[in-house]
Amino acid sequence: MGSVTENLRYWSSYQWSDAGDEWSTAWGGTGYLWWGTIFPRIRAFVPTGTILEIAPGYGRCTQYLKDFCEKLIVVDLAENCIAACRKRFASCSHIEYFVNDGASLAMIENDSIDFVFSWDSLVHAESDVLRSYLEHLAAKLKPGGYGFIHHSNIGAFKNPETGDLTIENRHWRGESMSAELFRQYCRDVGLTCLSQEIVTWGCTDLTDSFSVFIKGSIPGYEHPVVFENTEFGKEAARLKKLSELYDPETLFERKGEQCAEDESLEQAEAYFRAVLRLHPEAAALRYQCALLLHAAGKTGQAVGQLEELVGVIPDNARAYNDIGALYYELGEKDKALSHFRHAVVLDGKDITARKNHAELCLEFGHTHEAIDQYQAILSQRPNETDALLALGSICTELGRAEKAAIFYRQALATDPKNDRAREKLTVLENGFLTERASSRDTRVNVHGLGSYEAYKNYVANRREEYLARERYEQGFIEDSKPFAVPGYCYVCKRNVRFWVDFSYSYEVNGVLMPNWRERLVCPSCGLINRMRASIHFFEYLLEPSREDAIFMAEQITPVYGWFAARYRHLVGSEYLAGAVPFGETDENGIRNETLTGLSFSDQEFDYVLTFDVFEHIADFQKAFRECSRVLKPTGTLFFTVPFNVNASNNGVRARIGDRKKIEHLVPPEHHGPWLVFNQFGWEMLDQLREAGFAKANAHLFWSKEFAYLGKEQIVFVAEKTAE
């Protein structure tokens, strides 16, 4: 874990079986955690005016924080977490909810926060995320405002020579973060770290830190009070013991669990029923009772337990889904479908319920209802393989081969080893799609230029051509309203209307202009202008063979899926930081690589492909050299980057300074979670030649037919041989 992308992927797919309370079992429950551990540590700061909670999850601490302030703001990078909090606390009018990029707080007003709080969440974040949050908090906190943040200290256990951890990272702590770094970051941004309690967490090593800080500097307060608490685990154990002694619910629950372990199912059920008499709304206990009944073959009684639960808690979507599953098992499919439908109405984010609903709809022949469910799943998880395969199969049966191929390609982007998707796509491409593809002339007028001087000569005589392009483009624009542009999609092999809105837009002479490069979205394959063009010009300019060895610096995108379906020897990767060693794959089959230190052998590939990556690499010249190293003597680097055609030299936005700290030379710019280090100009072509490429050109193009709009669109080709 660690990077923003990894955290987003994990917490967006995490099941949240008990709304986060499952993480409180070591204390005997969230109530004991809050009142016994958290509240004594923050009681000096609450109640107060405005509290900001960062990364609330499903509201484990939010349920208590909301009662200690006049206004509560919760911010999380996972949309499902914010949606769950919004639903859980719908009756609380003093709570505001925001989804952020996992590192910034731009949506919060400056000087507006009295107290910021984060528990058991930012421990999974790396040092760049903590620094970014502290930079923002220095502006967002009121003068004299306080903060309490739970973060990682496992970085203190790194070998200074190798950079490797000397202890096991058992609980997914951010490996680059430490208590010492937190103190330093506070000093750097104008905060004062007052105290730090460095604690053990499920182990004997001091892997975590609770840091308290204040906005502003305090003269003479140079060193915070630091307490190394090696007995933190005993505090949790003591609270759990108290819960077992004085909480009847916990007593009966524990007895029931012991009986269940001993397979005394009837006695276990009796204890659980005793708890349910005390707390009819206790969902977790109701489920355990239902599971015991189901295990004993009493499926009908298990249904009864869950029906009682929804009688007490009528908005429990999970219960409706599970009742549907039990009815399906009993052969009562009409009732099953009714409960699946109700579960989806209650919780549109429940992927399992939507899958169950869709699959049963197909059994009943309700094809369009099933399509709606699978599309809803993809709107939440665009790479959900089961939904992609199901839609591919449905589209094939409906005779929509091109649409089916798109779903299969996307499934391959998510799971390159998915034989079913590959086989289905091969069948389609050997039939209808191959015939359709061969019928179109895909030639485009493109100009390869190798220097700024060549570019100036190129544009000198094209004023009328540029004006004509501009008139065509502006003919679609009306008061910042979304619009569609007709054209031919090279990827889909069909005429479509490309969607354009004003996301990522910018002003030209006071007029808001669409970002042509990042829009013109194909409604069929979903690819934007530059990605459609990249696929087109890779094949048009380079004429690769299906047997060529290709490395591509992405692996979880639809573009990767398109390449994976066509090129047998494609290797993809993502930057996973320290999740797994470079050159290895994670549990999802995603390979971890960094372009500044590729794990491949020399001269291994015919092509290296990167799309808008180099601008996010501080030492991009090292990345150029690495790409050259792994390419064969006749190999080619094909890539895109944001590029200023009117700049002779590159611009540096940020750099890595002393102690490996990021230094911002201009206000930071991010593309999603990724910081932009460089703005490239024509100097970049010379730097490619210095890195080992004999020939480097920018290929400029514009096409009304293919809807490649914007004054000049560009792909870059760097070849190791001049011929």
Phi, psi and omega in degrees: 000180177135296184290159179301317181298316180296317179297317180298316180297317184291309187284341175285333181258351179297143189279340178051057189301330180227039177056031179094343180294342178298340179275000184254008186297331181296339179261355185090012179130163184293327178299316179291324176299312184294304187284334183267331185243309186282308187301317178302336182272343182239006187298337179288345187252351181228153000287161182206187184283287184240126178248138172250124174250123179262129178061066183282349187063229181263016172098027182301314178265337180304323182300337178261318181303325184300337181270003183243022182203162174278330179216136179236130176245126177245136184228130179214150178279344182262120182299324181295327179292315179295320178298319179294318178295318180301319179288317184295323184248034183301332182278355183263103185283350184264011180253134173247148187233137179218141168262130180240189182268009178088005182207354185226165184226042185298336183281353181265137178292147176293149176054041185240350188253130176273325184209129176248141187220140172209131183229129170059030179230304181288357172297338181269000185263149179275174188297326181295327178291314179298318179297316180299314179299317181294323176300317180290319182295330177300333178266326188278329179291146171291155173305126183084003177289151185249161175220148174228114182232130175267117184221174183283148170236010185292341176297341177290349183254027178269141173290119185297337181275317184261339184079004180273149175291144178261358176229166180282136177269081189282336188238031171059043179282152176294115192285343181264000187256147178210166177296323179297318178297322179300316178299317180296315180299320178301313179299318184297326188256001177095023173252160176242119176282117185274317183204157176219128172253110182263121193234161169277152180218095179070017179201185182262355182265150182277077189270345187235159177220138169255112185249132178250134183215166180226149177283131179107168179257145179245111182307131178084350181264079186268332186234122180290161173284124182242127179237120177269104185263095181278357183245024180299322179299327179292328177298314179296317181297322180295318179295322178295321179296319177298320180296326180286335182273324192241003180244105182305323180301314180294320179302307182295321180298317180294319177299317179298318179296321178296318179295322179296320178297325179276004181063025172270074191296320182294318178294320177300316179299322180297317179296317180296322178295327177297319177295319182294332175293326178284321184224083181301336183273002184290093187298316183299318180291320179300321179293317179299320179296317179296321179297319178297317179296319179295318179296330180275006179082012182259064186297321179300318178291327176297319175301318180300319178300314182287329175296322176298321181298314182288342173292326179273320180238084188292348180257021180277092185297320181301320181296318179298319178298315182290327173298318177301317179296321179291320177297322178299318178298326179279356179087006181264077190289329178298315178294322179300313181297320179300317181288323176298316179300317182293322179299319181292323177297319182288323183217093181294347180272354183283097184296319181299316179297319179296319178298314179300316179301311183296314182297320180288326175301319178297322177298322181277353182085014179273070190298314184291327175294322177296317179301317179302318181292316180294322178293325176295323177298315182292334176294334178266319181229090185301341183250026178288106190299316182301317180293320180296316179295319180297315179293324175300317179294317180297315181296323177298314180296329180275001179081016181258072188297320182296317179294320178300318181299323179298316180294320179293322178296320179292325176297321178291329176296324179282318184226088184300341181264012182284099184296324181298314180296318181295317180296315180298318181293321179298318178300315181295316185288335177278354181244247188302316187293323181297318179296318183293321185293327187283354188268003186240137174280118185256015179289142179225145177286113184229145184236120178268123183234141186249004182197167177295321179298319179296324179293317180297322176293323182296316185278344187304323185251023185241023183300314181295322178297317180294321179296321179295318177300314182298318179297319179298314183292316183290343177295342180268344191270128178213106173053041175060024178273142175300152181208173181236144181240127180286150178175180182251127179270116179298325183290315183273344183060048180202159173281133181219178171244113185281134185275134178229125169237193186251028170295139179061024183285171181209163181263140173234113183054041177082359180253130179287124182246142176292152175275088185305321184299322186259001179242219187052060186275127177288127181289347182266305181266345178081005184273144179276174184311302188293331180282322175298316181293323180299315177298314181301309187281338172299315181281323184288315183279323191254342178048058183288158174266151177295344180266358181293147176273124186232133169251133182232128185276050169194159184210353184239026184246159174301328179297316176300319179300320178298313180293319182298328181285345186244330186246117190292330187248050179265133173240125178247165178203164170231162173271106183256010181055235185264014183300317173218160178299150177299138182093353179247168182249152177274187185295344179263007180080014180270125183278139179260120177219154170236133184293344178271359179198065183294145184273359186279162177285165175297144172054049184263335189237152172278326181221144167241130183239128172222141182234108181055057180241314190300332180293343181264006182248119182300310180263069184293333179293326174295322177296320176302315182296322179295320178297318178298319182299317186276353178275146175295164181305333178257015187283166185223136171263123180239124187203168171233150170211153168301134192219133177263103184292343182261012181245125176289321184248163175287157170247138180255119181268326181207160180211165175267116183263206179298150180058024178059032177269144177282128177248122180268121179270337175222168179307135186297144176235134180239144167252100191066229179276355191265128178286139176269118178268327191228144169243113190275143170235192187295341175305331183303325181295321176295322180292329174294319179294322177294334182277358176118007179262127182288332185219132179219124182225149168263128181255112185263141182205161174204137182213119173291321184297318183261004181058044171263081187261176189103143191313306175220123170262150190220138163237155184243139179231123177237120185249141181285336175245149184285336182267000000 
